[in-house]
């Protein structure tokens, strides 16, 4: 793992949307841009240590804070971009059969 690039979610690393002229177009920061790459430079018994001295636990790291591949970031971006829309669809659902199907899926995920 030493020498490997990982990504750390940095809430302070903010990039805002811009138009073709480079002018800010408003809105919140781009979620994907919060991730900053950093190299692992050493390790302890329980953690990997980055070039910025962040410690990433070897076991049980929080995927909302650390990613080991770009694909992990893309998967989390899908969740980030779709969570609210899907929750609103569930909120407005009136079909008990569909609600039970969703509950069954969520029960499988929690098990």
C-alpha positions, 0 to 999 in steps of 0.5 A: 500500500505504501506509494498508493494513491488514495482519495480523502473527502475534504469538505473544505476542498470546494470547486463551484460550477462555471460556464464556458467563460469560466464565470461562476454559475451559482449553486453549491460546490461540486460534490466530486471535487471534494475528493483530494488525492494523496499518497500513502507514505507509511503505515502503523499496525492499524493505519495507513499514513498519508503524505498529509499525516492523515491516518486511514484505518486498515479495518473499518474505514468509512467509505464516505471519508476515504476511497481507494479507487476512483470507481468507489468515488463514482459509486458514492457519487451515484448515491449522492446524486440520486438519494433525494430523488429516490427518497421523494418517490418513496415518500409519495408512494401509495402502492402497498405492493411496491412499498413492501417490495422496497421494504424487502430490498432494504431488509436484505441490505440491513441483514 
